[in-house]
Amino acid sequence: MTEKEVQVQRILVRIHPHLFWRDGL
C-alpha cells in the first residue's frame, strides 16, 4: 500500500468502521 492509500483507509475506518470490521480488516 502507498502512503495515500493508508491515509484514505484511516479516514474510511473513521467514517464506516463497521464495513472494515465485517471484512475482518
Protein Blocks (a to p, Z undefined) as FASTA:
>chain_A
ZZklmmmmmmmmmmmmmlmmmnoZZ
